[in-house]
Amino acid sequence: MEIDRTGLAAFLRRRRALLQPEDVGLPRGRRRRTGGLRREEVAALCHMSADYYARLERERGPQPSERMIASIAQGLRLSLDERDHLFRLAGHQPPVRGAAGEHVGPGLLRILDRLADTPAEIVTELGETLRQSPLGVALTGDTTRFRGPERSIGYRWFTLSATRALYAPQDHDLLSRMFASGLRRVVTLRGQDSRAAHYAGLLLERSEEFRGLWDTHEVGVRPGRVKRFLHPEVGELELDCQSLVDPDQSHHLLVYTADPGSESHEKLRLLSVIGTPAVG
């Protein structure tokens, strides 16, 4: 496929014009004259230089890579159909859809953008963090930084001791059962050629605890409504966890809240001031 520079530039300009600052969690400001977002704002959302993005809108520069187009699609809050169209304009085949896809739907992103004062994250069905709110990073650390199998919290649970340090010791046995049970469900759902099966194979080689739990064939183990976190700065927090699911991509938006007036509620307020990420 060849890049359609004219079509790509026109599509980018149109999508930028349709986005408003409040759509992406940015303040509007009193002096704003632009109807939509500025180029530099879109570039920041897409994690690229303003000059590079501007050249695309002006039909200039080299052909953008698939990774760059994926970042633009996410920054512009495109739907899956719009994302696929953008890839084709750039001369690439669109990525896979469904459970293996990592393009976060615009609906989930709009909600996450409005949760700056609440711990929240968007994860795959394997517990791979795709996005976090600022307070989510302060609570558990930047869990988007991991690469390979370690992107999955279930994999890290059995291989990285620092992961368990973030959770109350009395919950560790249940969480171990839950992660093993959840992985077995996804392996059965996605098949032996899936990323889930690959993770399970690695854990069977590397974790004696996982091997023992895997042999029980336990399924359907779920955590309680309350999750207990151990933060190095503010101590233990008891938080309710609510989940919103995007069925098209099997992504979950997890939102953590505390009862108003509770000790954990006050600790969340303190954490929003401290803003120090935990080690996770």
C-alpha positions in Angstrom: 0.0 0.0 0.0 1.1 3.5 -0.8 0.7 6.5 1.5 -2.1 8.9 0.5 -0.4 12.2 1.7 -3.3 14.4 0.6 -6.0 12.2 2.2 -3.9 11.7 5.3 -3.3 15.4 5.8 -7.0 16.3 5.2 -8.1 13.6 7.6 -5.7 14.7 10.4 -6.7 18.4 10.0 -10.4 17.5 10.2 -10.1 15.2 13.2 -8.0 17.9 15.0 -10.6 20.5 14.3 -13.4 18.3 15.7 -11.6 17.7 19.1 -12.2 20.2 21.9 -9.8 20.7 24.8 -12.3 19.3 27.3 -12.6 16.2 25.1 -9.0 15.3 26.0 -8.8 16.6 29.6 -7.2 20.0 28.7 -8.3 23.4 30.0 -9.9 25.6 27.3 -8.4 28.9 28.5 -9.9 32.4 27.8 -7.6 33.3 24.9 -8.2 30.3 22.7 -9.1 31.2 19.1 -8.7 27.8 17.5 -12.0 26.0 17.0 -10.4 22.6 17.8 -7.1 21.6 19.2 -3.8 23.2 18.3 -1.2 21.2 16.5 1.2 21.3 19.4 -1.6 19.9 21.7 -2.2 17.0 19.4 1.5 16.4 19.0 1.8 16.2 22.8 -1.2 13.8 23.0 0.5 11.6 20.4 4.0 11.7 22.1 5.7 13.3 19.1 7.3 16.6 18.2 5.0 19.4 17.0 7.2 19.8 13.9 6.8 16.2 12.9 3.0 16.3 13.3 2.8 19.7 11.4 4.7 18.2 8.5 2.1 15.4 8.2 -0.7 17.9 8.0 1.2 19.7 5.3 1.7 16.6 3.2 5.4 16.5 3.9 8.0 14.3 5.7 8.7 10.6 5.5 6.1 7.9 5.6 5.1 7.5 9.3 5.7 4.1 10.9 2.9 1.9 12.1 3.8 2.7 15.7 3.6 6.4 14.9 0.2 6.0 13.3 -1.1 4.0 16.2 0.0 6.8 18.5 -1.7 9.4 16.4 -4.9 7.3 16.3 -4.9 7.1 20.1 -4.1 10.8 20.6 -6.9 11.9 18.3 -9.3 9.6 20.1 -10.3 7.7 17.0 -12.8 4.9 16.9 -11.6 1.5 15.5 -13.1 2.3 12.1 -11.4 5.7 12.0 -8.1 4.1 13.2 -8.2 1.5 10.4 -8.9 4.3 7.9 -5.9 6.3 9.2 -3.6 3.3 8.8 -4.7 2.7 5.2 -4.2 6.4 4.4 -0.6 6.1 5.8 0.0 3.1 3.6 -0.2 0.4 6.3 -2.5 -2.6 7.0 -4.6 -1.9 10.1 -3.7 -3.8 13.3 -5.7 -6.7 14.6 -9.0 -6.0 16.4 -10.4 -7.6 19.5 -8.7 -9.1 22.6 -5.1 -8.7 21.2 -5.7 -5.1 20.2 -4.3 -2.2 22.3 -6.2 0.7 20.8 -8.2 2.2 23.6 -11.7 3.2 22.6 -12.5 7.0 22.7 -15.3 6.4 25.2 -13.0 4.9 27.8 -10.4 7.6 27.2 -13.0 10.4 27.6 -14.0 8.9 31.0 -10.3 8.5 32.1 -9.5 12.1 31.1 -12.1 13.2 33.6 -10.7 11.1 36.5 -7.5 13.1 37.2 -8.4 13.2 41.0 -9.2 9.5 41.1 -7.0 6.4 40.8 -8.0 4.7 37.6 -6.4 2.6 34.8 -7.3 0.9 31.6 -6.1 -2.7 31.3 -6.3 -5.6 28.9 -7.9 -8.9 29.8 -4.4 -10.0 30.8 -3.9 -7.1 33.2 -1.6 -5.1 30.9 -1.9 -1.5 31.8 -2.6 0.7 28.7 -3.4 4.0 30.4 -3.4 5.4 34.0 -4.8 8.6 35.6 -2.3 10.7 37.4 -3.5 9.5 40.8 -3.4 6.0 39.5 0.3 6.4 38.9 0.7 7.9 42.3 -1.0 4.8 43.9 0.7 1.9 42.1 3.6 3.5 40.1 3.8 3.8 36.3 2.7 0.3 35.3 2.8 1.2 31.6 6.6 1.1 31.7 6.9 -2.7 31.6 7.7 -4.6 28.5 7.2 -8.1 27.3 5.4 -10.6 29.7 6.0 -8.3 32.6 3.4 -5.9 31.3 0.8 -8.4 32.8 0.3 -7.9 36.5 -0.5 -11.6 36.8 2.9 -12.5 35.3 4.7 -9.9 37.6 2.8 -11.3 40.6 4.6 -14.6 40.3 8.0 -13.3 39.1 8.6 -9.9 40.7 8.5 -9.6 44.5 8.1 -5.8 44.3 4.6 -6.3 42.9 3.3 -8.1 46.0 4.7 -5.3 48.2 1.9 -3.1 47.0 -0.8 -5.3 48.4 -1.8 -6.3 52.0 -0.2 -9.6 53.0 -3.5 -11.1 54.1 -4.7 -10.9 50.5 -1.8 -12.5 48.8 -3.1 -16.1 48.8 -6.4 -15.0 47.3 -4.7 -12.8 44.7 -2.4 -15.7 43.7 -5.5 -17.9 43.1 -7.2 -15.1 41.3 -4.4 -14.4 38.8 -3.9 -18.2 38.1 -7.6 -18.7 37.7 -8.0 -15.6 35.5 -5.1 -16.7 33.2 -6.6 -20.1 32.8 -9.9 -18.6 31.7 -8.2 -16.4 29.1 -6.2 -19.3 27.8 -9.3 -21.4 27.3 -11.1 -18.4 25.7 -8.3 -17.4 23.3 -6.6 -20.8 22.6 -3.2 -22.3 22.7 -1.7 -19.9 20.2 -2.6 -16.9 22.2 -0.4 -14.5 24.2 -2.2 -15.8 27.3 -1.0 -19.3 26.6 2.5 -18.0 26.1 2.4 -16.3 29.5 1.1 -19.5 31.1 3.9 -21.5 29.6 6.5 -19.1 30.9 5.0 -19.1 34.4 4.9 -22.9 34.5 8.7 -22.9 33.8 9.5 -20.1 36.3 7.2 -20.3 39.3 6.6 -23.2 41.5 3.7 -21.5 43.2 2.0 -20.9 39.8 2.5 -24.6 38.9 0.8 -25.7 42.0 -2.2 -23.4 41.5 -2.4 -24.2 37.8 -2.7 -27.9 38.6 -5.8 -27.2 40.7 -7.7 -26.1 37.5 -9.5 -23.5 39.6 -11.7 -21.0 37.7 -13.9 -18.1 38.6 -11.9 -16.8 41.6 -12.7 -13.2 42.0 -11.5 -10.5 44.5 -13.7 -8.9 47.0 -15.2 -5.5 46.5 -12.5 -3.9 48.6 -8.9 -3.9 47.5 -6.2 -3.1 50.1 -3.1 -1.3 48.9 0.2 -0.6 50.8 1.7 2.7 49.7 5.2 3.5 50.9 4.2 7.1 51.8 0.6 7.0 53.1 0.4 3.3 54.3 -2.6 1.1 53.8 -5.6 2.1 51.8 -8.9 0.3 51.5 -10.5 1.2 48.1 -13.6 0.0 46.3 -12.9 -1.1 42.7 -15.4 -0.6 40.0 -15.0 -1.9 36.4 -16.3 -0.7 33.1 -15.8 -3.0 30.1 -15.3 -2.2 26.4 -16.5 -5.4 24.8 -15.0 -4.6 21.4 -11.5 -4.6 22.7 -11.9 -6.6 26.0 -10.5 -3.6 27.8 -11.4 -2.7 31.4 -11.5 0.7 33.0 -10.8 0.2 36.7 -11.7 3.0 39.1 -10.7 3.0 42.7 -12.6 5.1 45.3 -12.8 5.4 49.0 -15.8 6.0 51.3 -16.1 9.8 52.0 -14.8 10.7 55.4 -12.9 7.4 55.8 -9.2 7.2 56.6 -8.5 5.9 53.1 -10.3 8.9 51.6 -8.1 11.3 53.5 -5.0 9.3 52.4 -6.1 9.6 48.8 -6.3 13.4 49.2 -2.8 13.3 50.7 -1.5 11.1 47.9 -2.9 13.6 45.3 -0.6 16.2 46.9 2.4 14.0 47.4 2.1 12.5 43.9 5.0 10.1 44.6 4.7 6.9 42.6 5.0 3.7 44.5 7.5 1.1 43.3 5.5 -1.5 41.4 
